[in-house]
């Protein structure tokens, strides 16, 4: 079997994160600049090797002041640590079009293991003859495990930002010629 190389189609991919605010509602953000690669030999992607990076300066939550706070040293420190990185350590088929993606994610030079649930959406050839494969990935991580410790306490004693961050990614990969 030959190795297939794929790259992300950023125009048809979304990288979102969700975090509780005041523990009563969810705020959603995204990364607007990112890159990913995938290599596989098996047709079912069971041997896939995946790499991903996101530019911290591209964080967008719909509120400029919040975006700037996330880019500051209170959270990601985009100036000192401009990217977050992910490298897979395993991609295991768990059912029809279902996988577990294991890997290491690095934020602020701290690396932690992470496991994501993956749903394979299938493959299709687009109008231009490009082979595309679609994946939806979901998971969660502890922001404090990466040194993103800032928080506030309301007058009533409530927490401003939850520790748990949910990840939701819809990714379209393009086969490279």
N, C-alpha and C positions, 0 to 999 in steps of 0.2 A: 504494500500500500504506500502511496506517495503522500507526503505531508501537504496539506492545504493550508494556505495562509489567508487570513481574513483581517480586514480593518473596519473600524466603526464608521458608519454613515452618520455623521453628526446632524445632518438635516432631518433625519428620521429616528433620532434617539433622544431620550430624556433621562436626566439624572436628578432625582428628587430626594430630599430628606424632609422628615416631619418631626417636630418636637412640640411637646406640650408647653403652653404658656399659661402661667398662673394655675396650672393643673386643671383648667376648665375647658380649654379649647386647643386646637392644633394649628400651628403655624407651619406652612410649607415653604421650602426654599429649593433652589436648584443651582447646579453648576452649568454655566453656559459654554465654557471652553473645557474640552476633555478629549482624551484619545484612548483607544483600546485596540488590542490585537488579540487574535485567537489563532491557534495552530491546532490542527487535528489530522489524524490519519483515518480513524474509524468513521464510517458514515453516520453513526448515531451520536457523534461528538463525545463518546464516553472517555476518550483519551485527551480531551481538549486541555490546552495550556493557555491561560488567559492573563493578560497584563492590562492595567488600566491606570491612567493618571487624570487628575482634575486640577485645573488652575484655581487656586484659592481666590485670587482677585476677581474671578468671574462669578462669585456667589451673588445670587439675586433672590430676594424675598418679597419684592414688591414695595419695600420701604427703604429708601436710601440711607437713613440714619441707622437702621438696624443692620443693613448690609455692611456699612462702615464699621460698626461695632464688631460684627463677626470677623472682619478682616483685621481688626486690631489685636494687640497682644492679650487682651482679655479672653480671646478665643483662639483663632487660627494663626495670628501673626503672619499675614500674607507676605509682608516684606522680608521676613527672615526665613519663612518656610513656604515658598510659593506654590508647592504642589502637595497633594495627597497621592499616595501610590498604593496599588494593589497588585500582588502576584499570586496566582493560584498555586495550590499544593495538591489539589485533587478535584475531579469532576466526576461524580458517581451517578449513574442512572438509577433512579429509585422507583420508576414506574413509567407508564406510557407518557412520553414527553415531559417527564419530571426528573429533576436532577438535584443533587446537593453540590454546591460549589464551596470548597474550602480554600482558604488562602490566608495571606498576611496583608494587613492594611497598615500603612505608615502615615501618621499625622503628627506634625511637629517633631519629627525624628523619633517618635515612639512607635514601635511595631507591635501589633497585637493580632492574634488569630481571629478569623471571622468565618462564619458559615452562612451561606445564603441559599434560599430556596429558589430554584430556577424552573421556569416553564418554557419549554421550547415551542415556538409558534409555527415552525416549519420553514420551508424554503420556497422561493419563487424567483423567476427570472423577470426583471423589470423591462420597461419599454426600450431600454438601451442595450439589452442583452447581458446585463450584470446579474449574477447570481447573488441573492440576498438571503440571509437567515435571521429570524427574529427570536428574541429571548426576553422574558420578563423576569426580573430578579427582585426578591424582597428579603429583608433581614433587619437586624437591629444591632446597635452597638452602644456602649457606655461612653459618652463624651469625656467623662472624667478620667477614664483609663488612658486618654491621650493628652492629659494636662489641660483640657478645656474646662477649667474649674469655676469660672466666673458664675456668680449667681447673686440674686438679690432676695431679700425677704420683705414681704409686704407688711404693712402696719398690723395686720391681723395674724402675722406669723406664717403666711403662705409662701411657698417657693415660687420664684418667677419662671425658671426654666428647668424642665425635667432633665434628668441624667440620660434617660433612654432616648436614643435617636433612631427613628425608623427610616429605612432606606427602601426606595422604590425606583427601579430603573427599567425602562423599556428601551431595548437596544436592538438596532438593526446592523448586522455585520455584512460586509460585502467581500465576496471571494476575489482575491487578487490574481491577476493573470500570470 
